[in-house]
Amino acid sequence: MKSRVLKSEALLLLVSVIWGFAFVAQRAGMEFVGPFTYNAIRFTLGSLVLYPFARRTGPGSRETLWLGGVLAGGVLFCGSSLQQIGIVYTTAGKAGFITGLYVVLVPLIGWIRAHRISPATWSGAVLAVIGLYLLCVDETLNINPGDLLVLLGAFFWALHVHIISWLTRRIAAGRLAFTQFAACALFSSLTALLSEQSSAGAIMDAAIPILYGGLFSIGIGYTLQVIGQRHVPPAHAAIILSLEAAFAVLGGWLLLDETLTGRGLAGCLLMLSGMILSQLDFRNRH
């Protein structure tokens, strides 16, 4: 059992690396296409990558698959859309850390669902909130509108973690991943058609960010999340996945020349400390 949990944790850590650098791709892609167009194409690519796995049989009826896939895909659409719009107005590093706030929100939703949450997990959550304040709110108490949109998206990411944990016990991982991506691609495409105009040239200019977002972030990252969460509780999965924030800052620094102020760096350190505190508590109890 411990070996199985360790392998699942390793998969989720790899997901956090992939997703962290995906913030860089998302930020770069916004230079050429709108947020809904970007999401529509990358989730379509992710769906195509996973189509062969979706044809394999597994637990769950066809009705359960479609209802669960549409539910997960709808929540995924809300979270990814808010994040993608918000990242236009903020940096990749900040967006990564703000999204990581779901490490606080996942235990809260679990508590509402009558899950036992340890004092250490709540202590880590408090540190994360303080860190978020230092990262996003400046000395004049101003906050970037893009930061607020990404923060709102974090609520949907937290809800998505719980939905995936619930559905993976009822639906085969490959079939669930394909269905939720296809649903999100459909929602994004319809919204893009109604609200955005994109040319073939602009899409070609954004080809590399889109390919990374579709093949790696969606096709590989979300699939590994579904597999990894089978043996890791939602609150702990959120802690590991939220480490994507550190890789987002690293990617922004290496590839986009982004920097953080001393206040922002202090906030990042507090957020990471909170995540690690909660993770150590989990390891000690298992």
Secondary structure, 3 states (H helix, E strand, C coil): CHHHHHHHHHHHHHHHHHHHHHHHHHHHHCCCCCHHHHHHHHHHHHHHHHHHHHCCCCCCCHHHHHHHHHHHHHHHHHHHHHHHHHCCCCCHHHHHHHHCCHHHHHHHHHHHCCCCCCHHHHHHHHHHHHHHHHHHECCCCCECHHHHHHHHHHHHHHHHHHHHHHHCCCCCHHHHHHHHHHHHHHHHHHHHHHHCCCCHHHHHHCHHHHHHHHHHHHHHHHHHHHHHCCCCCHHHHHHHHCCHHHHHHHHHHHHCCCCCCHHHHHHHHHHHHHHHHHHHHHHHHC
